Amino acid sequence: MPEEYKSAAIERAPVIEPGHTFGTVTEKISAIVLTRPASNGWFVGFGLCFMLTMMMLYAIGYLFLKGIGIWGVTIPIGWGFAIVNFVWWIGIGHAGTLISAILLLLRQSWRNSINRFAEAMTLFAVAAAGIFPAIHVGRPWLAYWLFPYPNTMRVWPQFRSPLMWDVFAVSTYATISALFWFTGLIPDFATLRDRTDKPILKMVYGMLSMGWRGSARHWHRYETMYLLLAGLATPLVLSVHTVVSFDFAIGIVPGWHTTIFPPYFVAGAIYSGFAMVLMLAIPIRKIYGLEDFITERHLQNSAKVMLATGLIVAYGYGIEAFMGWYGGDRYDAFTLWNRLHGPYAPWYLSLLACNIFIPQVLWIRRLRTSPVALFFISGVILVGMWLERFIIVVVSLHRDFLNSSWGMYYPTRWDWMTYIGTLGMFLMLMFLFLRLLPAISIFEMRTLLPEAEVKE
Amino acid sequence: MAKRDPIYGIMAEFDSAQALVDAAHKTHEAGYKKIDAYSPFPIEGLAEAIGFHRDEVPLVVLIGGLVGGCTGYLMQYWMAAVDYPLNIGGKPYHSWPAFIVITFEMTILFAGISAVLGMLALNGLPMPYHPVFNVPRFSSASKDRFFLIVFSSDKRYEPVQVRKFLEALNPRSVSEVPS
């Protein structure tokens, strides 16, 4: 590293607080899983989220019994909460892949302390997202028809449709995210296997670690694999939200049919994902005393990513509005007018406030370094990004070409129960993850210590 | 099957990554070729120091990606243009631009899966039993200790000399690894 960069790096807050050794890093992170007893707070939080998950299963069970008539979807708004929530959850997942893959390729070593739980977040968010398309198909017991499999009807799926592209993009994304997460855990499973005294845990972690022994040959292949997987996950994550945006952009509905959608969806995904990362990281570092590993630097950097992606999203809104006016298509122009003055105008104005105006306070350094302020701003962004998907899905559909087919969308209690239930399921899985697996990648943290450096 | 040597190798324990890399270099230069080094995190240059140069993972991933891409495209071509041609809005049966997305996703899917399975297979994992774990101190190899082993299958292996050689490298301890 050239000298001038070195001095600049020293001035910034460190990625890992000084004074740690290989031993203390290992002990501190593995203690959360192995020795620390679960607190009452954990049980309360887990219990609450478990109940919400049960509520979701109840809502889905009733849906299977009665059909999607229990939801608020009608014609013309055939895509309601299910698609809003699907896009929102998938978007949240994207930050995890960005942190683990793209920042790895860019050699941003600060990612090492947040990549593990960001990847877990990705996986759980994709799990929550995956529920919605499966249950909104109307006859969910036939959802497997989406996949091309040899069948007695002798028909095949229709590959010219973006909905089929979505099936492949999302299932590939789920598979690759799970692989990335699991292979990242293998060396840490070996650490837990060697640290625990309980024979059962030793066996479980031993099997999960696959007999990992840290051989130099193994590490070499492992690192090659990890780098290649990151290189594959990077275009993948960009493609996933691009394909999700194609679900809209390929259609001719005004408000959907626009070429700005792919980049603006991807930026929005990363925007909401980083907000979720911060909303999870801030309490976790406080409760488990991990401020040494998730430092002010991580909070600042995440805030900067949110600021940058937020501006790209703002540009997307700007271009949508500009093209509505400049394009000369009266339906596009009406969509813009309807957003600002139609029945959903308060929602659109809240969206502008949540996604564009309020996050601008992140320009202030003091707020970027304050965990409490960041926590609340992240919450605002998550609400804003949910509203964005609501505006895109519902407001575009509710007044299209013929005013004889205009309508309004009223979500029912079953819509809300399913949505809130997925939030509960997501958090429940996070609670379990924190207690059962190392929330911070132990072996990657070791590489950040000064003792890890080797001269030839 | 040939009778297995009761001793798998002789293992030395080091305190730091630097000491391990230096020791690995010296051992390899001294003519011991069947050696291995163990560390709690990846160390740059360590694999080269023990004479490991051929990493086939990238080739496996390339093949996986090519197979995935071809499978993806040909699957769509065969299904949409050969086995079940369906006129959708007058689009050609073989509408290749619409097939690109799934071709891309299948490329990534196959390449990613072959990266992980290829890495595990080339590393011989999962492996439920391995002799190095017979050394009680080896449990620190996943925490803060560094180990170097000379296998008994090495051509120049001779228990007393190997032990002497390793002790001269200034390790923390030297132990025999029963197989």
Interface residues (C-beta under 8 A of the other chain):
Chain A: T21 F22 G23 T26 P148 R154 V155 W156 P157 Q158 F159 R160 P162 M164 W165 F168 A169 T172 T175 I176 L179 F180 F182 T183 P187 A190 T191 R193 D194 R195 G206 M207 M210 G211 W212 R213 G214 S215 A216 R217 H218 W219 H220 R221 Y222 E223 T224 M225 L228 L229 L232 A233 P235 L236 S239 V243 F246 F443 E444 R446 T447 E451 A452 E453 V454 K455 E456
Chain B: S16 A17 Q18 V21 A24 D36 A37 Y38 S39 P40 F41 P42 I43 E44 G45 L46 A47 A49 I50 F52 D55 V57 P58 V61 G65 M75 Q76 M79 A80 D83 Y84 L86 I88 K91 S95 A98 F99 V101 I102 F104 E105 M106 I108 L109 A111 G112 I113 A115 V116 G118 M119 L120 L122 N123 L125 P126 M127 P128 Y129 H130 V132 F133 F138 S139 S140 A141 S142 K143 D144
